[in-house]
Amino acid sequence: MRGRRGDGERGENAALRYLESLGYTLVERNFQTRCGEIDLILRDGGALVFCEVKLRRSISFGEPAEAVTATKQAKLRIAAEEYLAEREPDYEEVRFDVVGILRRGGGDEIVHITDAF
C-alpha cells in the first residue's frame, strides 16, 4: 500500500480502531457518491455518524482537521443525503464527526471532533 490511497486507508484504520474503542460500531466504509466518498459511517448509540478522516505527516499545511473545508463539508452533506436516501437506515439523529490524525515517528496523535459541522 503506497501513496495517498495507502495513507488514507491506514488513517481510516487508525480512526476506526480509536472510534471502536469509544463504543462506536462500523456500519460502512468508503461509501462512494458522485460528490466523493464518506470515509466511515458508524453508529454511536442512536446516532448515525458520518466521519471524515484526515491524516497528515506534518502540520506544515495546518492541523489535519483543518483540511475539512467548507467545500468538503458541503460535499459530505450531499453524500450523506444520498446515503440516507439509498440505504434508508434507522437513526435518531445524524452527525458529522472529523478525526484528524497526525502521524509522527513515535505514533499517531488523534484529534476527534464530535458534531464537527
N, C-alpha and C positions, 0 to 999 in steps of 0.2 A: 504494500500500500504506500504509494508515494504521491507527493504533490498535494494540491488543495483538497481533493476528494478524500485522500487518506487522512489528512489532518482533520478534515471535517468529521469523518467517521470516528476518529479517536476522540475528538472533542465531544461528540454525541454520546459515545460510550461512557466517558468520564461523567458527563452530566447525568446520564441515566442512572449510573451507579449511585451518584450523590442523591438524586431525587428519590430513588427507591429506598435509600437509607432513611429518608424522611417519611416514608409511608406512601408515596405516590405509586401508582401502578400503570404500567405501559399499556396503551391502547393500540397505538400505531406509530411507525417510524417513517419518515421521508414521504409524506403524503404529497404527491405531485399534482399541481394545477397549472392552468395557463399562466398564472401570475408568479409561479415559482413553487417553492417547496416549504412545507411545515416540517421542521426537524423532528420534533417529538410531540405526540398527543398522548396525554396522560389523564388519569383520574386522581383527584385529591378530595376524598370524601365525595360529596355530591357535585363537585366542580369538575367540568371538563376543561383541561388546561392545554392550551396551545403554546408550546415552548420553543423559542428561538435560542439556538446555541451559537456562541461566538468564541472561537479560540484564537488567541494571539500568542506569539512568542516574545513580544516586547511591547512596551507602551509607547513606542516611537510615534505611532499614529493614534494614540489615545487608548483609554481603557477598552477592553473587549466589548462591553455592553454599550459603549457609546457608538458602536458601529450599527446599532439598530436605529437607523434614522427615521424621520417621519415618513419618507417614501417607503422604506422597508415595512414600517408599521402598517401603512395603508395596504400594501400587497398582502401582508399576513392576514389582515382583516378580511379581505376579499377571498383569500384561500380558505379561511376558516368558514366563511359563509358557504362556499362550495362544499366543504367537508360536511357541514351540518345538513345541507340540502341532499347530498348524495347518500350519506350514511344514516341519517335520522337517529342519532344516538339519544338516549335518555340523559338528562342532566338537570341540575337545579340552577346552575349558573355556568357561565363561560368566562374564562380568564386567560389573559396573555402573560406568561412569565418569560423572563430572559435569564439565561445562565451564561455568564461571562467566565471564561477560563483563561488564565494567564499561565502559560507553560514555561516553567523555568527549569534549570538543571536539577534543582532539588525537589521538584514535584510541581503539582498544579495548585494554583491559587484560584478558588472558585468563589464567585460572587453570584448569588441568586437574588433576583429582583422579582418578588411576587406581585402580581397585578401591575405589571410594568407600564401598561398603556391601555 
